[in-house]
Amino acid sequence: MNLLQHYFPELTPEQLRLFQHLETEFRATNEAINLVSRTDMDNFVERHLLHSLGIAKVVRFPQGSTVLDVGTGGGLPGLPLAILFPEVRFHLVDSIGKKIRAVQFMAGALGLENVTAEQTRAEQVRSKYDFVVSRAVARLATFHPWIANRFKPAGVAGAGLYYLKGGNLTEEIAESGLKAKVTNLRDYFSEEFYETKKVVFVAAK
């Protein structure tokens, strides 16, 4: 967890304990249902935990706000963000039942009372949220219509989509027709993995 401490020195001992516990639970769960590639587990902190927390270098979710994590898979980026922001409510959704059951189990094992998880598709979610987060689920032109109506009408400052993506996004953003702001995570994290990793922000309307 030294890597997390290095980039997030404000982490409390309890948060560091929870991140360690999450890694343990994720590793055990991954053996059963393959949430991420097994070879990638050797780099879990750098490529999954820290990557999820990259969103926090772009936005600080205010206390009492709500976040929807779409296509959460094994709980990324939602579970790490829920540890970082314990006063924020997170709702994690995925269409695959076994993944959501794994997320529910891990959230329960960690005692994360600010997390709920549901097997559903983004376009079927009925509630409204201040923020939407996701991790490279689909091209922006495909993904954004799924979540465009999921925002509260009077959102908090910075409300919108924070989307973890990689590579050259110029064409993808142009294709979407959206006004997007791109933040390079290499400006915050020095590891080679982050050379092409980005957070794409599209404001709520």
N, C-alpha and C positions, 0 to 999 in steps of 0.2 A: 504493500500500500504506500510505499515511499513515493511512488510516482504521483499518486493523488495528493499526498501532502505537499509535494513540491509545487504543484500547480494550483492547489487550493489550500493554502496554509491556514485558512480559517476553519477547517474541518475540526469538529470536536472529537474527543476520544470515543464517544458513543457512535458518532457517524463513521469513524474509521472501523470500529467494531462491526457495524452493520455492513459496511462494504466487504469486509473480510468474510462475514457470514454469508453474504450474497454470493461471493465467489465459490464458497464451499457448497452451498445449495445448488448453484447453477452447474457446477462441475458434476455433482451427483445426478442431477436431473438430466444433464446432457448425455450421460452414459446410457440412459434409458430411451430418450426420444430425440436425440440429435437436434438440439435447438440451434447450435452453430457447428461448423465443421470441427471435428475432434482435434485436428492439428492446430486449429486456431485457439484452442483452450490454453495452449502454452503462452499465448499472448493476450489472455483475457482482460487483464487490467489495462494494458496499453490500448488494445484495439476495440474493446467493447465498453468497459466502464468509463475510461477517460474520454472516448469518442462520444458517448452519451452525454457526458458532462460538458462537452464542447458547447452545447446550446447555452449553458450558463455563462459562457464568456461573451455571449451576445445579448442575453436578456436575463434579468433577475425577476423571477415571478414574485409578485407582491403577496404578502400574507393574506389568506382568505380567497385568493384567486383559484380558478379551476382550469385544468389542463386535460385535453383529450389526446391520448397516444394511439395513433391509427396504425394497424398492422404491426402490433407490438412484438409479435413472434414470441421470443422467450422473455419478454419484459423490457426490451431495449428500444428507446432510451428511458421509458417510464420509471422503472424501478430505481435506477441510479439517481434520477432527478428527484424522485420522491424522498430518497434519503437526504439529498442535499437541501430540499425545501420541505421540511416536515410540516409547515403551516399552510401548505398548498394541497388542494384536493386533486388527485390524479385518477382518471378513468381510462383503463387500458383495454383496447378492443382488438380482436383478431378473428378471422373467419374459421380458423382451425381449432377445434375443440380441445385436442390434447395439449396444444400450446397454452391456451387460456387456463386449463386446469393446472398446468405446471406453474403458471404465473400466480394463480390464486394460492397454490401451495406455498410457493416461495414467499409471497407477501405475508401469508399467515405465519410462516416459520420465523420471519424477521419481525413480526409484530407491527407491520406498517399499516396503521389504522387510517392513513390518508390515501389508501389505494383501494380501488375496486376494479374488477376485471370482468369482461363480458364477451361471450362468443357471438359476434355479429359483424356485419360489414359497415364501413364508415357511412355509407349512404342510408343505412337503416337506423343510425343513432338518432334519437329524438331530442335529447337534451341539448342545451347550448353551453358553450364554454368560452372562456377568455382567450385561451391559447390552444393551438393544435401543434403537436410535435410528431415527427415520424422519421424513419431511417430508410431512405432509398427504396420505397415500396414500388413506385412506378414513375414514369416520366411526368414532369410537372403538368403538362397539358392534360394528361389523363387523371392525375391525382387531385388537382385542385378542385375540379367540379364535385368530387365526392365530399369535400369538406367545406365548400364555400358558404353553405348555409348553416354551419354548425357553430357560428360565433354569436355571442350575446350581442344584442343590438346596441347596448351602451357599454362597450368593453373598457377595460383598464388601459392605461398608457402602454403602448407597445403591443397591443393585442394583435394576433394574427398567427400565421403559420411559420414555424421554424423547422426547416426540413434539412436533414443531414444528407448530403450528396457528395459525389466525387467526380473528378475529371473536369474537362472543359464544358461549361454549362451554357456558353454563349448561344449556341443553336437551340438548345432545349428551352431556354428562357424566351428567346424570340418566338419559337413555335407556340409557346403558351399564350403569348400576348399579354402577359402579366407584368406589372411593375414590381420587380424583385430586387432586393438588395443582397449582395453576396459577401459573406465574410470568410476569409481564408483562415482555416484553423492553424496553418503553419505559422501565422503571426503570433500564436499563443503557445503552441506545442512544438518542440524542436525535433521530435522523433520523425524519422523518414516516412513513416506511415501517413503522417499528416500533410505531406507535401502537396497532395492534390485534394485533400478533404476540405469541405466547405459547409457552411450553414447558409441556407437560402431563406430569406425572410420575405413574406408577402403579407402586407397589412390586411387586417380584417376590414370588410366594407359593411 
